[in-house]
């Protein structure tokens, strides 16, 4: 049995009559309420879109290159170093 979590948040949505009919038809085909269908579908899509930002897989050669890049000392960027030496508009001593 699927464990249900307490749903306390609400999300409102504006859509065209045609879009609403499409969602209702799809929900009916899945034997779900429109709310269940939209939530399940949106969460599935969101998880898929975020997956490559949280989890990635590498073969052995790719992993070695990744670890080497992480372990390498940072490269110098003279323009960035110069920027950090300049006074910032956010420094308290630069306030009028």
N, C-alpha and C positions, 0 to 999 in steps of 0.2 A: 504494500500500500504506500502511495506517495505521501510524504510528510508535508503538510501545509504550514507555511509560515504566516505570522500575523501581518496582515497588510494594513498599514496605517497611513501610507502616502497616497496621494491622488495626482493623476496626470490628466489634464483636460486636452482635448484635441479638436480642432476645426477641420472639417473635410467636406468635400462635395457630396451631393446625394448619390452620385454614381460610385464614388469611392466607398461610401457607407454600404451600399447594396453589395458591392464586391466583397467587402469584409464580412458582411452577414452571410452571404452565400458560402464563402470559404469556411466560416465558423460552423455553419450548419453541416457542411460536408465532413468536417472533423468531429462532429458531435460535441462541440464546445460552445460556450457563450462567446459573444463577440469580445468581451473583456478578456476572457481566458485565451482566446485565439490571438488577439493582438499582443497581449503580454508575452505569451510563449514565443510567438514569432519574433517580436522585437528583441527579447532577451537572447534568443538563439542567434539572431543576426549580430547583435552587439558583441556577444562572446566571440563569434567568428572574426569580427573586425578587430577586436582587441587582442586576439590570440597571438598574432605575430609581434605584438609589442610586449608581451609578457613571457612567452615561451618560444624558443627557437632551437632547432636541432642542427648539429654539425657532424660531419664525418670526422674521422681521426685527424686528417690533414687540416681541415677547417678549424677544428678545436685547437690544434697546435698553433696555428696562425693567430687565432683569437687570443690565446694565452700569451703568446709572444708580444702581441700588440699591447695587451694590458700591462705586461711587465716592463715594457720599454720605457726609458725615461722620456719625459715630455719634450717635445721639440720646441725650440725657441722661436718666438714670434716677435721680432724687434718692434714692430708697430704697436703690438699689444703691450709690450713692456713699457714703451714710451707713454702710452695712454695711462697706464697705472701710476707712472711717476708724476703726471700732471695733477694739479689740485682738482678736486671734484666739486661740482656745484652743491653736492650734498654734504660736504665737510662742514662741521659746525664753525670752524675758524673762518670760513668764507662768507658767513652770514653778515648782512649789513648792520 
